[in-house]
């Protein structure tokens, strides 16, 4: 494929990605748990790690963008240009003590590019949702105080924060890679509350805008030819927010209120990862992360923030990387991830675990361009103490493309 | 391969764009600790008193109101009409041989009446002794003009305003023949010349308790004459019609031995607690209600930021105070008034001018038949809350057609029994309880 074709394809994809993104800002999630804080943290990433237990701190970026550790960007092959765009579709069943309800949501999950600067360093730019908010809760009956009447409330939440990240990786030694990244976090979380009071409809439209900067650093070290170790640290930061509430009444009158929001603190995050290549066919990866939420001293309307631990592991099998048969070149992946949640409601943690399987479908024999498909089945929360359990099926698709720069085709 | 991948990707992207959820979505309800609270409040202090306008503007009358009635509460109410008559035809063309026959004031019923129509009553017609012109800038219900002491016509009748079209008051033949002579002699050829001699007429009822009747301004003075030697001995007429610009009703009330004796100035009002726990309104002579909601700002004592989403002032007619003869209407006029009793503007709500609307409670309590008027005062209260200079504003409530009827109303005051008293019903929403 020539460069022109690539550019054409990329622009086409970009159009799709932007289209998808724009269309779905209102349904980035469909979880009532996204009511809390800034919403549910997005776990989806670029490339293959979505099928490898969302783990990959020690994995290099030599065959695709690994945005979990900025150090990996120094391992982008010379002349390569990586592009990665993803979408996700999630089908959930929410279960509480009264029954269950299905929910569905779909949206853009990332867009990223990465390229080498020279032999030793690489640069990457990515736009990935940082949190997702999406909830719809209808027909909440409340008493009108001072009467026997009730009023009905419908609540809709949408929006989320985005992470626009620039990452730089530098290979200090061939086996030791360093990296830093800086993120701009920005976004809007909207909550619309419609109150139907007698014949009046009062709508409270709340728009919460947050912004802030996040810094992250990491390294990767190849202990042996087979075993690599990686680590990342994300510095604590503070997001500042402002709130704009507009109250609409059915007689047409409106009231607008501007408010500063309390700062939202993001904690120190430490991550450690291992990557082991048994041989050309099998590889194994494992991540452990610890997020120090308790030190942020924050609580939400009903829950409190607690320290969060994350475990993820993955296994990849490639029958024969440059095999003659197509199936031999397919990557087969499986993973598992677990985290104990950063939120505690009534002393119950909202835990989350998922199994994932995936395929990497290569487009060409000698190129790393690939369609990465992952499917996860997971559970979050539990049905007790008035909590909700979410059983979800998550399908993610990542188109991970590799273009070659500065190589002229022999025949045009 | 690439093509298929793109195709698949595109389809998925499009699917992702078209999600619609049409199912019950109630899970998560317990997580919503919504700050929104709604209160129904009917304990906000509301007081009502009675006041009387010094005068009502009654210019451009579209009705003649003539008669008297006595009322145990309102005392004696009397209305009489001053009217200017004109004729724009060519009076100089009237045949010189015209012979006077008769002259009649024809009053056409407009079917309005108040009080009992059974007693016989007498109307007297007088000639006005002054030019009928505005009292400074307009005509008021208190405007008065001198009349010649002797009536030029009297009429005794039993009014049948519903069944008959008009009453005919025969005037003196002397008066009529003199008028015809002046016309035939060309002393009167134009309206101006007519008005020089006949400045106006006044019609009133005698003082007995009868009823007040409404007549159209199409009423007229008709002179009948004949012309001898004409083949069929035809009867001819000359009509003098009402100039509404200089026609008005003087409607007055004798307050002696009523609650309204002390209302000598429109700045004075009597609290309902001093007047049988009721407040009073009467069209025609300017008795109206003044409603005060003095402490609305205390609504802020409820914790949090809130707003009034609905506010209705409910005012109930005193039971059995109205009847078929002493009837009331389905709407009330409401105005905003300052401390000095000056009317500032009509009451507005979001859809425009707000009125007191009679509630249809035929389904909820048909057996009681209470007449409750509801007035949307949300905008008014919001104005009072937001604007310090609006705190001393009051509502003035008076009957519809305040200038052209004599309808009277008795409303329950704030000390009446709980389900009948004047009451402010508020729906208040707290959107932020911090």
Contacts between the chains, C-beta under 8 A, distances in Angstrom:
chain1	res1	chain2	res2	distance
A	1	B	2	7.3
A	9	B	2	7.4
A	9	B	6	7.1
A	12	B	6	7.1
A	13	B	6	7.9
A	13	B	9	7.3
A	16	B	9	6.8
A	16	B	10	6.1
A	16	B	13	4.5
A	17	B	13	7.7
A	19	B	13	6.5
A	19	B	17	6.8
A	20	B	13	4.7
A	20	B	16	5.1
A	20	B	17	6.3
A	23	B	16	7.2
A	23	B	17	4.1
A	24	B	16	6.2
A	24	B	17	7.0
A	24	B	19	7.6
A	27	B	19	5.9
A	30	B	21	7.9
A	32	B	27	6.4
A	32	B	28	3.0
A	32	B	31	5.4
A	35	B	28	7.1
A	35	B	31	5.4
A	35	B	32	7.2
A	87	B	9	7.7
A	87	B	12	5.9
A	87	B	13	6.0
A	87	B	16	5.7
A	89	B	12	7.0
A	89	B	15	7.1
A	89	B	16	6.4
A	94	B	27	4.4
A	94	B	28	7.3
A	95	B	27	7.8
A	96	B	27	5.0
A	96	B	28	7.9
A	96	B	30	7.9
A	98	B	26	7.9
A	98	B	27	7.6
A	99	B	27	7.9
A	100	B	27	7.6
A	101	B	23	6.4
A	101	B	24	6.3
A	101	B	25	6.5
A	101	B	26	7.2
A	101	B	27	5.1
A	102	B	23	6.5
A	103	B	21	6.9
A	103	B	25	7.8
A	104	B	19	5.7
A	104	B	21	6.7
A	105	B	19	6.5
A	106	B	15	6.6
A	106	B	16	3.6
A	106	B	17	8.0
A	106	B	19	5.7
A	107	B	16	6.2
A	108	B	16	7.7
A	135	B	28	6.1
A	136	B	21	6.9
A	136	B	25	4.5
A	137	B	25	6.1
A	137	B	26	6.6
A	137	B	27	7.5
A	137	B	28	4.6
A	137	B	29	5.5
A	137	B	31	7.8
A	137	B	32	5.8
A	138	B	24	7.1
A	138	B	25	4.8
A	138	B	26	6.0
A	139	B	24	7.9
A	139	B	26	5.9
A	139	B	29	8.0
A	140	B	29	5.2
A	140	B	32	6.0
A	140	B	34	7.0
A	142	B	34	7.4
A	142	B	36	7.7
A	142	B	37	7.7
A	142	B	38	7.1
A	144	B	38	4.7
A	144	B	39	6.9
A	144	B	40	5.0
A	144	B	427	7.4
A	145	B	37	6.7
A	145	B	38	7.0
A	145	B	39	4.8
A	145	B	40	6.9
A	146	B	39	5.4
A	146	B	40	4.1
A	146	B	41	5.9
A	146	B	42	7.6
A	147	B	40	3.8
A	149	B	40	6.9
A	151	B	38	5.2
A	153	B	32	7.6
A	153	B	34	6.0
A	153	B	36	6.6
A	155	B	32	5.5
A	155	B	34	7.0
A	193	B	34	6.6
A	193	B	36	6.3
A	195	B	36	5.9
A	195	B	38	7.1
A	195	B	429	7.0
A	197	B	38	5.6
A	197	B	309	6.3
A	197	B	310	7.6
A	197	B	427	6.1
A	197	B	429	7.1
A	198	B	310	6.9
A	198	B	427	6.9
A	200	B	309	5.2
A	200	B	310	5.7
A	200	B	427	7.1
A	202	B	309	5.6
A	202	B	429	5.9
A	204	B	36	6.9
A	204	B	431	5.7
A	245	B	431	7.4
A	245	B	432	8.0
A	247	B	307	6.9
A	247	B	431	6.3
A	249	B	309	6.2
A	251	B	349	7.5
A	251	B	350	3.5
A	251	B	351	7.6
A	251	B	378	7.6
A	252	B	350	5.9
A	253	B	350	6.7
A	255	B	307	6.4
A	257	B	305	7.7
A	257	B	432	7.8
A	301	B	33	4.8
A	302	B	31	6.3
A	302	B	33	5.9
A	361	B	1	8.0
A	361	B	5	7.4
A	363	B	1	5.4
A	363	B	2	5.3
A	363	B	5	6.9
A	371	B	5	4.9
A	371	B	8	7.9
A	371	B	9	7.6
A	386	B	30	5.0
A	388	B	27	5.8
A	388	B	28	6.3
A	388	B	31	7.7
A	397	B	9	6.6
A	397	B	12	6.1
A	399	B	5	7.0
A	399	B	9	6.0
